[in-house]
Amino acid sequence: MSNTETAPAEVACAPGGTDSPVEVLTPREVPLGGPRAMTVRRTLPQRQRSLIGAWCFVDHYGPDDTTASGGMDVPPHPHTGLATVSWLFTGEVEHRDSHGVHAIVRPGELNLMTGGHGIAHSEVSTPSTTVLHGVQLWVALPDHARDAPRDFAHHAPDPVSPTPGATARVFLGRLAGVTSPVRTASPLLGAELLLEPDTRLVLDVDPAFEHGLLVDRGSVTLQGRALAPAELGAVPAGPSRLEITADEQARVLLLGGPPFGEQIVMWWNFVARTHDEIAAFRADWEAGGERFGDVPGYVARDGRTGDAARLPAPALPNGALRPRGNP
């Protein structure tokens, strides 16, 4: 998914948050674009915390009535230095990219696109989709992989029951005795958890990982801290167990990874290390350079194709923002 803000801030991201057992992050609403503007709820990055492990961007959207909003229609746009993770609860999205991949994103199935050196892609909700509901996540690539070639992986994890009343789909990493076959540039955890009413779930986790719990529906507690729908609870590295309880039916996403250990700069759809790199990526995109390639097959709703249908880059901020903090 693109960050379609018309004046995105350049964000300097460094590891760390607070020492609180659970830090609660509330979302801000961002219009995705288009005349009727489907809205997403963004919980990462934020001023007080910009990363959970290598997870650097969390957008949560829906349930969205596509007959009213127009659904998702994100034209070809670029990415560098990151991998995108698409995960749906309801509806379908058609994905096309400059790696030559044409795929349908479906509920309960992982689509992971790597755009290290540079990739372009489009995302459009399918005509049969009347309700669209899911998340779009970005993972910052570590320095050794941030110039990696384009790649795409798909995985449909089987559900497992770590305890009565709970179901897990592990799409990245390892949890509840299940290991995802999808390879990542740094250690990651990603899982969807469904909880029945009055369920207490205790999960063994890697104490070297930071963890984040995004609540889609229902109200839950994480390590005893209450979380409302759309909130993201962040837990610093240290605990070897996470306790999640639900008094009502709930669906959450559990994300994790070791502290990233590198400073990054994020702007629009790029992850880099300096402002000058960001400026160079933007110039490459605007010039139609080979770094990003073309997205074959995309047709805008008004009939535009090719270069005429590409999403233009916003203007750069007036001042250069440098990475801050200590890794």
C-alpha positions in Angstrom: 0.0 0.0 0.0 1.1 3.5 -0.7 1.4 6.3 1.8 -0.8 8.7 -0.2 -0.5 11.7 2.1 0.0 14.8 -0.1 2.5 16.3 2.4 4.1 13.4 4.2 6.6 14.2 7.0 10.1 12.9 6.8 10.4 10.7 9.9 13.7 9.8 11.6 13.2 6.4 13.2 15.4 4.9 15.9 14.9 1.8 18.1 13.2 2.3 21.4 10.0 3.4 23.1 9.3 3.6 26.8 10.2 1.3 29.7 6.5 0.7 30.4 5.5 -3.0 30.5 2.9 -2.1 27.8 2.9 1.1 25.8 -0.5 1.9 24.2 -0.4 3.6 20.8 -3.6 5.1 19.5 -4.1 5.5 15.7 -4.5 8.6 13.6 -6.8 8.6 10.6 -5.3 9.0 7.2 -7.3 9.3 3.9 -6.0 6.7 1.4 -6.8 8.9 -1.6 -9.4 9.2 -4.3 -12.5 11.4 -4.5 -14.3 9.5 -1.6 -11.1 8.7 0.3 -11.1 5.3 2.0 -9.6 6.0 5.5 -6.9 4.0 7.2 -5.9 4.0 10.9 -2.1 4.4 11.3 -0.4 3.3 14.6 3.2 3.2 13.4 5.3 5.3 13.1 4.5 7.7 15.9 6.5 10.3 17.7 7.0 8.2 20.8 7.7 5.0 19.0 8.6 4.4 15.4 9.5 0.7 15.3 8.6 -2.6 16.8 11.4 -4.8 15.8 11.8 -4.1 12.1 8.0 -3.3 11.7 8.0 0.3 10.8 4.5 1.0 9.4 1.1 -0.3 10.5 -2.1 0.7 8.6 -5.4 -0.8 9.7 -8.5 -0.3 7.6 -12.2 -1.3 7.4 -14.6 -2.8 7.6 -15.0 -0.5 4.6 -18.2 -0.4 2.5 -16.7 -0.2 -1.0 -20.0 0.9 -2.5 -19.8 4.1 -0.4 -16.0 4.7 -0.4 -15.1 3.4 -3.8 -12.8 0.8 -2.3 -9.1 0.7 -2.8 -7.5 1.9 -6.0 -3.8 2.7 -5.4 -2.0 3.5 -8.7 1.6 2.3 -9.4 3.9 3.7 -6.7 7.4 3.0 -5.6 9.1 1.4 -2.6 12.8 1.1 -1.5 14.5 -0.4 1.5 11.4 -2.2 2.8 9.1 -5.2 2.4 5.3 -4.9 2.4 3.1 -7.4 4.2 -0.5 -7.6 3.1 -3.1 -9.4 5.3 -6.8 -9.3 4.8 -9.8 -10.1 7.0 -12.5 -9.5 4.4 -12.5 -8.8 0.7 -9.9 -9.2 -2.0 -7.2 -7.0 -3.5 -5.6 -7.3 -6.9 -1.8 -6.9 -6.7 0.4 -6.1 -9.7 4.1 -5.2 -9.5 7.2 -4.5 -11.6 8.7 -7.9 -10.6 6.0 -9.3 -12.9 3.7 -10.6 -10.2 0.0 -10.5 -10.7 -1.8 -11.9 -7.6 -5.0 -11.7 -5.6 -4.7 -11.0 -1.9 -7.3 -13.0 0.0 -8.3 -13.3 3.7 -5.9 -15.4 5.8 -3.2 -15.4 3.1 0.1 -13.6 3.4 1.5 -11.6 0.5 5.1 -10.3 1.1 6.7 -8.1 -1.5 10.3 -7.1 -1.1 11.3 -3.8 -2.6 14.9 -3.3 -1.5 16.7 -1.7 -4.5 13.4 -0.6 -5.9 10.0 -1.9 -6.9 6.6 -0.4 -8.0 3.2 -1.9 -7.5 -0.5 -1.2 -7.6 -3.4 -2.4 -5.4 -7.0 -2.4 -6.4 -10.0 -4.0 -4.6 -11.7 -6.5 -6.8 -15.2 -5.8 -8.3 -16.7 -8.6 -6.2 -15.5 -7.0 -3.0 -18.3 -5.1 -1.1 -16.5 -5.0 2.3 -12.8 -4.4 2.6 -11.0 -5.0 5.9 -7.4 -5.7 6.7 -3.9 -4.4 7.4 -0.9 -3.2 5.4 2.4 -3.5 7.2 5.9 -2.4 6.3 9.1 -4.0 7.4 12.4 -2.0 7.3 15.2 -4.0 5.6 18.5 -4.1 7.5 21.5 -2.6 5.9 22.8 -5.8 4.4 19.5 -6.4 2.6 18.2 -2.9 1.9 19.5 -3.0 -1.7 18.1 -6.5 -2.3 16.5 -7.4 -5.6 12.7 -7.5 -6.1 10.9 -10.5 -4.6 7.5 -11.8 -3.8 6.3 -14.6 -1.5 2.8 -16.0 -0.8 1.8 -18.3 2.1 -1.6 -19.5 3.4 -1.0 -20.7 7.0 -3.1 -23.4 8.5 -4.9 -22.4 11.7 -3.7 -24.0 15.0 -5.2 -23.9 18.5 -2.6 -23.0 21.1 -5.3 -23.2 23.8 -9.0 -23.9 24.0 -10.9 -20.8 22.7 -7.9 -19.5 20.7 -6.9 -19.9 17.1 -3.7 -18.7 15.5 -2.5 -18.3 11.9 1.3 -17.8 11.9 2.3 -16.0 8.7 5.8 -15.0 9.7 8.3 -16.5 12.2 7.5 -19.0 14.8 4.8 -19.2 17.4 2.8 -21.9 19.2 4.9 -24.7 17.7 4.4 -23.5 14.1 7.1 -22.0 11.8 6.3 -20.1 8.7 8.2 -21.1 5.6 8.5 -17.5 4.4 12.1 -16.2 4.6 12.7 -12.7 5.9 15.8 -10.5 6.0 15.7 -10.2 9.8 13.9 -12.3 12.5 10.2 -11.4 12.6 6.9 -12.7 14.1 3.5 -12.1 12.5 0.3 -13.9 13.5 -3.4 -13.5 13.5 -5.1 -14.6 16.8 -8.8 -15.2 17.2 -10.1 -15.4 20.8 -13.5 -16.6 22.0 -15.2 -14.9 24.9 -13.6 -15.5 28.3 -10.3 -16.8 26.8 -6.9 -16.5 28.5 -4.0 -17.1 26.1 -0.4 -17.4 27.4 2.2 -17.6 24.6 5.8 -18.5 24.9 7.8 -15.9 23.0 11.4 -15.0 22.3 12.6 -12.7 25.1 14.9 -11.0 22.6 11.9 -9.7 20.7 9.9 -6.6 21.1 6.2 -7.3 20.5 3.2 -5.4 19.4 -0.5 -6.4 19.6 -2.9 -4.7 17.2 -6.6 -5.0 18.2 -8.9 -5.4 15.2 -12.1 -6.2 17.0 -13.1 -6.8 20.6 -11.4 -5.5 23.7 -8.5 -7.4 25.2 -5.8 -7.1 27.8 -2.1 -7.6 27.2 0.0 -8.3 30.2 -2.9 -6.9 32.2 -3.2 -3.7 30.2 -6.5 -3.0 28.5 -6.5 -2.4 24.8 -9.4 -1.1 22.8 -10.1 -1.8 19.1 -7.6 -0.1 16.7 -5.0 0.4 19.5 -1.6 -1.1 19.4 0.1 -2.4 22.6 3.9 -2.4 22.5 5.9 -4.6 24.8 9.7 -4.1 25.1 12.1 -7.0 24.8 12.5 -9.1 28.0 9.3 -11.1 28.7 9.4 -14.8 27.7 5.6 -15.0 27.9 2.8 -12.9 26.8 -0.7 -13.1 28.4 -3.7 -12.0 26.3 -7.2 -12.2 27.7 -10.6 -11.5 26.1 -13.9 -11.1 27.7 -15.6 -11.0 24.3 -14.9 -12.4 20.9 -11.7 -10.7 19.6 -9.3 -10.6 16.7 -5.8 -9.3 17.1 -2.5 -9.3 15.2 0.7 -10.1 17.1 3.9 -8.6 15.6 7.5 -9.0 16.9 11.2 -8.9 16.2 14.4 -8.0 18.0 15.1 -4.3 18.3 16.1 -3.1 14.9 19.4 -1.7 15.9 19.7 0.8 13.0 18.6 4.3 12.3 16.4 4.9 9.3 14.7 7.8 7.6 11.2 7.2 6.2 9.4 9.5 3.7 6.4 8.8 1.5 7.0 5.2 0.3 10.8 5.1 0.9 12.9 3.8 3.7 16.5 5.1 3.6 19.4 6.1 5.8 19.7 9.8 4.8 17.7 12.6 3.4 19.9 12.7 0.4 19.0 9.1 -0.4 15.3 9.9 -0.1 15.8 12.8 -2.5 17.6 10.5 -5.0 14.8 7.9 -4.8 12.2 10.5 -5.4 14.1 11.9 -8.4 14.4 8.4 -9.9 10.7 7.8 -9.6 9.7 11.1 -11.1 12.2 10.5 -14.0 10.7 7.1 -14.7 14.1 5.5 -14.1 14.9 1.7 -14.3 15.2 1.5 -10.5 11.5 0.9 -10.1 10.3 -0.5 -13.4 6.8 -0.6 -14.8 3.6 -2.2 -13.5 2.0 -4.0 -16.5 -1.7 -4.4 -16.6 -2.8 -1.6 -14.3 -5.7 0.5 -15.6 -7.0 3.5 -13.6 -10.7 3.8 -13.1 -10.7 6.7 -15.5 -8.9 4.6 -18.2 -5.4 5.9 -17.7 -2.5 3.5 -18.2 1.3 3.5 -18.2 3.2 6.6 -17.1 0.0 8.6 -17.1 -1.4 6.3 -14.3 1.6 6.4 -12.0 1.2 8.1 -8.6 3.3 11.3 -8.5 5.6 11.9 -5.7 4.8 14.7 -3.3 7.2 17.6 -2.8 10.1 17.0 -0.4 10.1 18.7 3.0 11.9 22.1 3.1 14.5 20.9 5.5 16.5 17.8 5.7 15.8 15.6 8.7 18.6 13.4 10.0 18.4 10.1 11.9 18.5 10.5 15.6 18.9 8.4 18.7 21.3 5.6 19.5 20.9 2.1 18.0 
